[in-house]
Amino acid sequence: MAKRPAGNPLDLRAWLDTARGLGELKDVPGADAKLELGAISEMNVKIDGAPALLFDEIKGYPKGFRVVTCTTASPARLSSLLRMPVERSHRGLVQALRGKPRGWQAEAPKYEPVVAETGPVLENIRSGQGVDINIFPSPLWHEKDGGPYIGTGCCVVTKDYDSDWVNVGTYRVMVHDKNHVGLDMIPGKHGAIQYDKHMKAGKPFPVAIVIGCDPLGYLISGIEVPFGMCEYNYIGAILGEPVQVVHGELTGLPIPAAAEIVLEGYCYPGDVKIEGPFGEFHGYYPGKEGTAPVMTVERIYHRNDPIIVGSPPAKPPNDYSYSKAVMRSALLFDALLAAGVPDVASVWAHEIGGARMFNVVAIRQRYAGHARQAALILNQCGVGAYMSRYTVVVDEDIDPSNLQEVMWAVATRSDPEVDIDIIRHGMGSKNDPMFVAYRSDAPYNSKAIIDACRPYDHLHDFPAVAEASKELQAQVREKWRHLLKL
Ligand SMILES: Cc1cc2nc3c(=O)[nH]c(=O)nc-3n(C[C@H](O)[C@H](O)[C@H](O)COP(=O)(O)O)c2cc1C
């Protein structure tokens, strides 16, 4: 008999033990799901070295019905989630991650998920009148939110209409009532493409929403995995073993065997409702209220004492801006290499722009036009186009993650007349705070490229930088360590 390959059930509790062992998890009893969880998490994540927070004894809910936040917000937590040696420093993590996404993507096809006979997620199954989302402590994260959001650090599992492609994306999930949620999938996102195909065919759209599992799940379902690839495969490549799933009774969609809570059901044609507003990753409530598909929840599966994984966005730095900056910077680096841009020293997608709106690439200039090529591709590649606004290209002596250095280069190495290019009618979003001021109802935006490299034709006579040389700095650092507090 063929041996079933080993599988990882994406068990949140196993990872919480790891995080606790690393000193990266704190218990918080007695908070209120209405605004307190959100504000505590938002303020926690702004403190250097802050831990993940595990909320229990949430006001009005049974002990054991928990919410965990800030799971991806430190180098140690992020590296442990990515199954890498634990990195305590940001620089160490970025270096260790270089080239990894390319490898994971290449390996992904080898890691088809495996089906388990059962799993902890099936400990409780609710259907019919037993379906009531309100038993879970869905947080009202921000004061102006349109309702409680059960899904932030979640994985939305869907299937294509005319192929076998299963997609897993992170899209926010708002509670409408005991058996209806709103699903906000921005046009162009893979879940939205699959939804549109079902609606065009007049067919219900099957959905399974994983409300909590190992945070590696939402870390990967929340980044741009290539079109047509299943995120479970990508996660399998990171784990080095396939993801273990069970099939939803109703839709047959695959869900991690150790998921905490899963909502299963359908979005029916024509069923849409006002959704939001919701405090967004760029730090604003979106300009205009919008409608979103409604999912009718027909089954709930949950573990005993289930844990919601929450990842509330807000003005950056927020719950997931650090992990997005790290992950998207690595993906953008790979995208530049894949597009044939040589001598890329480093890339950084800044948290201030929600890892989308202010991105910087450092290059070793090799030829005239190299800088514009790098900037344009960074701005327009698959991972980078959505909501990109400012793209800056700098020489390799500038650290792209250091805003002080980047803006020094902009101030001193660019000539606005020739070094700023504008791309019109780019890929924007109705959730862009600037959308209110745009002249079109379609979500276009304009994008600026700032070439802050020394002019290529003046590399030989560009003024030298007035700063102690690396060698002199090293000597002085050694001799004057006590004075310079190094
Ligand atoms: C916590 C979190 C919340 C997110 N919320 C949304 C959302 O509500 N709608 C959306 O379209 N994208 C949202 N995103 C971004 C998408 O998850 C991301 O673009 C991802 O690539 C989408 O998956 P897809 O490429 O398979 O469509 C969110 C990401 C994170 C990490």
The ligand as an ORCA input file, in Angstrom:
! r2SCAN-3c Opt
* xyz 0 1
  C      -4.209     41.098      7.347
  C      -4.445     41.330      5.881
  C      -5.673     41.801      5.452
  C      -5.920     41.988      4.087
  N      -7.152     42.402      3.686
  C      -7.449     42.444      2.370
  C      -8.776     42.730      1.939
  O      -9.677     42.981      2.735
  N      -9.032     42.707      0.600
  C      -8.057     42.436     -0.323
  O      -8.355     42.399     -1.518
  N      -6.773     42.211      0.065
  C      -6.454     42.190      1.377
  N      -5.178     41.921      1.793
  C      -4.119     41.759      0.783
  C      -4.204     40.406      0.111
  O      -4.240     39.380      1.066
  C      -3.026     40.171     -0.817
  O      -3.053     41.116     -1.859
  C      -2.990     38.760     -1.372
  O      -1.975     38.678     -2.341
  C      -4.313     38.369     -1.972
  O      -4.280     37.029     -2.397
  P      -4.398     36.663     -3.933
  O      -3.114     37.180     -4.556
  O      -4.477     35.181     -3.952
  O      -5.607     37.345     -4.441
  C      -4.900     41.731      3.143
  C      -3.663     41.264      3.585
  C      -3.431     41.060      4.940
  C      -2.105     40.518      5.372
*
